[in-house]
């Protein structure tokens, strides 16, 4: 009876383990790396926003960045809308 329970739960446990290592864990690592990248942004860094704008960081505040567009107009950008850092 206990062997039947164990053998019926084993595929479910294996499926969860595969799901964790292929989907959940890499997503957590990517989110951690993105958060670290946002924390390390400083004046002069060029970034791409989620909307596709390429801007330069002028000032980093607690919850937002002051960024400069290519025509030198400044605007505020919420930190959660930073997509990636441009590395040249």
N, C-alpha and C positions, 0 to 999 in steps of 0.2 A: 504494500500500500504506500509506504513512504518512498520507495523507489519510483513508483508511478508519478508521484507528485514532483519528485526531483527531476525526472526526465521530461515532464511536461513544462516545467518552469525554466529548464536550461536553455532552450531556444529563445525564450523571451529575454532572459538575462544576457545572452550573447548578442541579441539584436540591440538591446539598450547600450551595451558596451561599444558596439560598432558605431551606433548613432552618436554616442558621446565623443569618441575619438575622431570621427570623421567630420562632424558638424559642429557640435557645441564647443569643444576645446579650441579648435582653430579660430572660431568666431570670438571667443573670449580673449585670445592672444592678440587678435587684430584690434579689438576694441581697446585693449590696454595700451598697445603701441600707438594708436591714434590719440588717446588721451594724453600720453606722455609727450607726443609731438606737439600737441596744442599747448601744453604747459611750458614747453621749452621755446616757443616762438618769441622772438625779440624784434626790436626795431630794425628795419632793413630787410627782413625776411620776405620773400615773395611767396604768395599762397594762391591757391585756386579755391574759390568758394563752391558750395553745392550748386549754385546757380550758374557756374561756369566762368565767373569773372576772375581775371588774373589781377591781383592787387598787391600792394606792398604795405607791410605793417609799419605804422608810424608810432603807435603807442599801444602798449598792452595794459588793459585794466583788469579788474577782477572777473567781470562777466562778459566783457566785450573787447574788441580791438578797434582802434581808430586806424583806418586803412586809407591808402591813397591810390586813386585810379590812374590810368595812363595820362589823363588830362590834368593831373595834379589836384583834382577835387577830392576832398577828404570826406569820409563817411564812417559811420559806426557799423560794426559787424559783430553779431552775437557769436560767441565762441563755438557754439554747437553747429554753425554753418560753415566751418572751415573743412574743406574736403581733403586737401593735401598740400604739402610743402613742395615748391618748385625747386628742384636741384639742377643746376646748369652744368 
